Amino acid sequence: MIDLSNIEPFAKGGNRSCYQHPENINICLKITHPESSKSIKS
């Protein structure tokens, strides 16, 4: 598991926040906001 608790996102949208991977700067992690996960269609 990747711990993002001490990392600020570099971008935020309506449904997701984007973080730089803590071990690989070439990877972007897009994390769905918990409150918006119910409104996103699969």
Backbone as XML, in Angstrom:
<?xml version="1.0"?>
<chain id="A" units="angstrom">
  <residue number="1" name="MET">
    <atom name="N" x="0.846" y="-1.165" z="0.000"/>
    <atom name="CA" x="0.000" y="0.000" z="0.000"/>
    <atom name="C" x="0.900" y="1.240" z="0.000"/>
  </residue>
  <residue number="2" name="ILE">
    <atom name="N" x="0.484" y="2.249" z="-0.720"/>
    <atom name="CA" x="1.236" y="3.501" z="-0.801"/>
    <atom name="C" x="0.599" y="4.506" z="0.144"/>
  </residue>
  <residue number="3" name="ASP">
    <atom name="N" x="1.401" y="5.063" z="1.042"/>
    <atom name="CA" x="0.913" y="6.039" z="2.017"/>
    <atom name="C" x="1.032" y="7.442" z="1.424"/>
  </residue>
  <residue number="4" name="LEU">
    <atom name="N" x="-0.106" y="8.086" z="1.190"/>
    <atom name="CA" x="-0.124" y="9.443" z="0.645"/>
    <atom name="C" x="-0.536" y="10.472" z="1.693"/>
  </residue>
  <residue number="5" name="SER">
    <atom name="N" x="-0.619" y="10.062" z="2.947"/>
    <atom name="CA" x="-1.133" y="10.942" z="3.999"/>
    <atom name="C" x="-0.280" y="12.190" z="4.220"/>
  </residue>
  <residue number="6" name="ASN">
    <atom name="N" x="1.005" y="12.143" z="3.916"/>
    <atom name="CA" x="1.884" y="13.300" z="4.113"/>
    <atom name="C" x="2.252" y="13.993" z="2.812"/>
  </residue>
  <residue number="7" name="ILE">
    <atom name="N" x="1.543" y="13.669" z="1.736"/>
    <atom name="CA" x="1.844" y="14.232" z="0.420"/>
    <atom name="C" x="0.654" y="15.074" z="-0.041"/>
  </residue>
  <residue number="8" name="GLU">
    <atom name="N" x="0.938" y="16.282" z="-0.505"/>
    <atom name="CA" x="-0.103" y="17.151" z="-1.049"/>
    <atom name="C" x="-0.333" y="16.804" z="-2.520"/>
  </residue>
  <residue number="9" name="PRO">
    <atom name="N" x="-1.574" y="16.773" z="-2.968"/>
    <atom name="CA" x="-1.823" y="16.526" z="-4.392"/>
    <atom name="C" x="-1.327" y="17.707" z="-5.226"/>
  </residue>
  <residue number="10" name="PHE">
    <atom name="N" x="-0.865" y="17.423" z="-6.440"/>
    <atom name="CA" x="-0.435" y="18.508" z="-7.322"/>
    <atom name="C" x="-1.599" y="19.044" z="-8.146"/>
  </residue>
  <residue number="11" name="ALA">
    <atom name="N" x="-2.723" y="18.320" z="-8.132"/>
    <atom name="CA" x="-3.924" y="18.779" z="-8.826"/>
    <atom name="C" x="-5.144" y="18.141" z="-8.183"/>
  </residue>
  <residue number="12" name="LYS">
    <atom name="N" x="-6.266" y="18.884" z="-8.221"/>
    <atom name="CA" x="-7.531" y="18.357" z="-7.701"/>
    <atom name="C" x="-8.624" y="18.674" z="-8.703"/>
  </residue>
  <residue number="13" name="GLY">
    <atom name="N" x="-9.491" y="17.701" z="-8.920"/>
    <atom name="CA" x="-10.630" y="17.899" z="-9.795"/>
    <atom name="C" x="-11.907" y="17.627" z="-9.030"/>
  </residue>
  <residue number="14" name="GLY">
    <atom name="N" x="-13.001" y="17.536" z="-9.747"/>
    <atom name="CA" x="-14.280" y="17.287" z="-9.114"/>
    <atom name="C" x="-14.408" y="15.903" z="-8.522"/>
  </residue>
  <residue number="15" name="ASN">
    <atom name="N" x="-13.727" y="14.927" z="-9.114"/>
    <atom name="CA" x="-13.839" y="13.541" z="-8.664"/>
    <atom name="C" x="-12.544" y="12.936" z="-8.143"/>
  </residue>
  <residue number="16" name="ARG">
    <atom name="N" x="-11.395" y="13.497" z="-8.523"/>
    <atom name="CA" x="-10.117" y="12.872" z="-8.156"/>
    <atom name="C" x="-9.069" y="13.905" z="-7.752"/>
  </residue>
  <residue number="17" name="SER">
    <atom name="N" x="-8.091" y="13.426" z="-7.003"/>
    <atom name="CA" x="-6.882" y="14.189" z="-6.695"/>
    <atom name="C" x="-5.712" y="13.452" z="-7.334"/>
  </residue>
  <residue number="18" name="CYS">
    <atom name="N" x="-4.709" y="14.201" z="-7.795"/>
    <atom name="CA" x="-3.556" y="13.603" z="-8.459"/>
    <atom name="C" x="-2.305" y="13.811" z="-7.616"/>
  </residue>
  <residue number="19" name="TYR">
    <atom name="N" x="-1.606" y="12.706" z="-7.381"/>
    <atom name="CA" x="-0.398" y="12.711" z="-6.566"/>
    <atom name="C" x="0.764" y="12.171" z="-7.376"/>
  </residue>
  <residue number="20" name="GLN">
    <atom name="N" x="1.956" y="12.672" z="-7.073"/>
    <atom name="CA" x="3.165" y="12.098" z="-7.647"/>
    <atom name="C" x="3.528" y="10.883" z="-6.805"/>
  </residue>
  <residue number="21" name="HIS">
    <atom name="N" x="3.851" y="9.783" z="-7.465"/>
    <atom name="CA" x="4.239" y="8.564" z="-6.754"/>
    <atom name="C" x="5.464" y="8.873" z="-5.896"/>
  </residue>
  <residue number="22" name="PRO">
    <atom name="N" x="5.464" y="8.484" z="-4.614"/>
    <atom name="CA" x="6.581" y="8.828" z="-3.730"/>
    <atom name="C" x="7.912" y="8.167" z="-4.090"/>
  </residue>
  <residue number="23" name="GLU">
    <atom name="N" x="7.890" y="7.082" z="-4.848"/>
    <atom name="CA" x="9.130" y="6.386" z="-5.192"/>
    <atom name="C" x="9.503" y="6.494" z="-6.667"/>
  </residue>
  <residue number="24" name="ASN">
    <atom name="N" x="8.578" y="6.976" z="-7.502"/>
    <atom name="CA" x="8.838" y="7.092" z="-8.938"/>
    <atom name="C" x="8.171" y="8.363" z="-9.452"/>
  </residue>
  <residue number="25" name="ILE">
    <atom name="N" x="8.966" y="9.388" z="-9.722"/>
    <atom name="CA" x="8.411" y="10.684" z="-10.121"/>
    <atom name="C" x="7.718" y="10.654" z="-11.481"/>
  </residue>
  <residue number="26" name="ASN">
    <atom name="N" x="7.882" y="9.578" z="-12.233"/>
    <atom name="CA" x="7.257" y="9.457" z="-13.550"/>
    <atom name="C" x="5.852" y="8.876" z="-13.489"/>
  </residue>
  <residue number="27" name="ILE">
    <atom name="N" x="5.372" y="8.560" z="-12.290"/>
    <atom name="CA" x="4.050" y="7.953" z="-12.135"/>
    <atom name="C" x="3.113" y="8.924" z="-11.430"/>
  </residue>
  <residue number="28" name="CYS">
    <atom name="N" x="1.920" y="9.080" z="-12.002"/>
    <atom name="CA" x="0.865" y="9.900" z="-11.415"/>
    <atom name="C" x="-0.196" y="8.967" z="-10.835"/>
  </residue>
  <residue number="29" name="LEU">
    <atom name="N" x="-0.565" y="9.207" z="-9.583"/>
    <atom name="CA" x="-1.613" y="8.418" z="-8.935"/>
    <atom name="C" x="-2.879" y="9.258" z="-8.877"/>
  </residue>
  <residue number="30" name="LYS">
    <atom name="N" x="-3.945" y="8.780" z="-9.491"/>
    <atom name="CA" x="-5.227" y="9.481" z="-9.481"/>
    <atom name="C" x="-6.133" y="8.777" z="-8.483"/>
  </residue>
  <residue number="31" name="ILE">
    <atom name="N" x="-6.494" y="9.491" z="-7.428"/>
    <atom name="CA" x="-7.260" y="8.923" z="-6.331"/>
    <atom name="C" x="-8.658" y="9.538" z="-6.316"/>
  </residue>
  <residue number="32" name="THR">
    <atom name="N" x="-9.665" y="8.697" z="-6.359"/>
    <atom name="CA" x="-11.051" y="9.159" z="-6.321"/>
    <atom name="C" x="-11.387" y="9.680" z="-4.938"/>
  </residue>
  <residue number="33" name="HIS">
    <atom name="N" x="-12.038" y="10.841" z="-4.876"/>
    <atom name="CA" x="-12.491" y="11.387" z="-3.602"/>
    <atom name="C" x="-13.558" y="10.457" z="-3.027"/>
  </residue>
  <residue number="34" name="PRO">
    <atom name="N" x="-13.477" y="10.122" z="-1.743"/>
    <atom name="CA" x="-14.458" y="9.195" z="-1.140"/>
    <atom name="C" x="-15.905" y="9.666" z="-1.305"/>
  </residue>
  <residue number="35" name="GLU">
    <atom name="N" x="-16.148" y="10.966" z="-1.179"/>
    <atom name="CA" x="-17.513" y="11.478" z="-1.262"/>
    <atom name="C" x="-18.073" y="11.465" z="-2.678"/>
  </residue>
  <residue number="36" name="SER">
    <atom name="N" x="-17.217" y="11.373" z="-3.692"/>
    <atom name="CA" x="-17.707" y="11.385" z="-5.073"/>
    <atom name="C" x="-17.762" y="9.999" z="-5.695"/>
  </residue>
  <residue number="37" name="SER">
    <atom name="N" x="-17.293" y="8.983" z="-5.005"/>
    <atom name="CA" x="-17.236" y="7.644" z="-5.600"/>
    <atom name="C" x="-18.619" y="7.087" z="-5.922"/>
  </residue>
  <residue number="38" name="LYS">
    <atom name="N" x="-19.642" y="7.527" z="-5.218"/>
    <atom name="CA" x="-20.996" y="7.037" z="-5.481"/>
    <atom name="C" x="-21.581" y="7.625" z="-6.759"/>
  </residue>
  <residue number="39" name="SER">
    <atom name="N" x="-21.078" y="8.800" z="-7.166"/>
    <atom name="CA" x="-21.640" y="9.453" z="-8.347"/>
    <atom name="C" x="-20.919" y="9.088" z="-9.641"/>
  </residue>
  <residue number="40" name="ILE">
    <atom name="N" x="-19.803" y="8.379" z="-9.547"/>
    <atom name="CA" x="-19.038" y="7.999" z="-10.738"/>
    <atom name="C" x="-19.546" y="6.661" z="-11.265"/>
  </residue>
  <residue number="41" name="LYS">
    <atom name="N" x="-19.797" y="6.615" z="-12.564"/>
    <atom name="CA" x="-20.244" y="5.366" z="-13.181"/>
    <atom name="C" x="-19.043" y="4.510" z="-13.512"/>
  </residue>
  <residue number="42" name="SER">
    <atom name="N" x="-19.167" y="3.208" z="-13.379"/>
    <atom name="CA" x="-18.064" y="2.282" z="-13.682"/>
    <atom name="C" x="-17.916" y="2.099" z="-15.170"/>
  </residue>
</chain>
